[in-house]
């Protein structure tokens, strides 16, 4: 991880109206921007999936992680890079 990223974690509680927990990036020092490497993005996606499964578990018939997968796949399937 870049030195300015302290940790990437799943928020303990939800502050959203839909009850989904969010992924939080905490920094070592104040900053106005950062860049994410592939490992950072992988960790964000992994935790996002954990939060999605907590709210919409597949065991109860929800789409859970596969809804997120389809949205990401749409980005890869775009014919034009924007």
C-alpha positions in Angstrom: 0.0 0.0 0.0 1.1 3.6 -0.5 2.6 5.0 2.6 -0.2 7.5 3.1 -2.8 4.6 3.5 -3.0 3.4 7.1 -5.7 0.8 6.6 -8.6 -0.3 4.5 -11.4 -1.7 6.7 -15.1 -2.5 6.7 -17.0 0.2 8.7 -18.2 -1.2 12.1 -21.7 0.3 11.6 -23.7 1.5 8.7 -24.3 5.2 8.3 -26.3 4.7 5.2 -30.1 4.6 5.0 -30.1 1.2 3.3 -28.1 -0.4 6.2 -25.1 -1.4 4.0 -21.7 -1.1 5.7 -19.1 0.9 3.8 -15.4 0.4 3.1 -13.3 3.0 4.9 -9.8 4.1 3.9 -7.9 5.6 6.8 -4.8 7.7 6.1 -1.5 8.1 8.0 -1.6 11.9 7.5 -3.9 14.5 6.1 -4.1 14.3 2.3 -6.3 15.7 -0.5 -5.7 12.8 -2.9 -4.2 9.4 -3.2 -3.7 6.6 -5.7 -4.7 3.0 -5.3 -2.6 0.1 -6.4 -4.1 -3.3 -7.5 -3.7 -4.7 -4.0 -5.6 -1.7 -2.5 -8.4 -2.1 -5.0 -8.6 -5.8 -4.4 -8.9 -5.2 -0.6 -11.6 -2.6 -1.2 -13.6 -5.1 -3.4 -13.1 -7.9 -1.0 -14.5 -5.9 1.9 -17.2 -4.5 -0.3 -18.3 -8.0 -1.0 -18.2 -8.9 2.7 -20.5 -5.9 3.5 -22.8 -6.8 0.6 -23.1 -10.4 1.8 -23.9 -9.3 5.3 -26.8 -7.2 4.1 -28.0 -9.4 1.2 -26.8 -13.0 1.9 -27.0 -15.6 -0.8 -28.1 -18.1 1.8 -31.4 -16.2 2.0 -31.9 -16.0 -1.7 -30.3 -12.6 -2.4 -27.9 -11.9 -5.2 -25.2 -10.6 -2.8 -21.8 -10.5 -4.4 -23.1 -11.4 -7.9 -24.9 -8.1 -8.2 -21.6 -6.3 -7.7 -19.9 -8.7 -10.1 -22.4 -7.9 -12.8 -21.9 -4.2 -12.3 -18.1 -4.6 -12.5 -18.4 -6.8 -15.6 -20.5 -4.1 -17.3 -17.4 -1.8 -17.0 -15.2 -4.4 -18.6 -17.7 -5.1 -21.4 -17.9 -1.4 -22.5 -16.6 -1.1 -26.0 -15.4 2.4 -25.5 -13.0 3.5 -22.9 -14.1 6.8 -21.4 
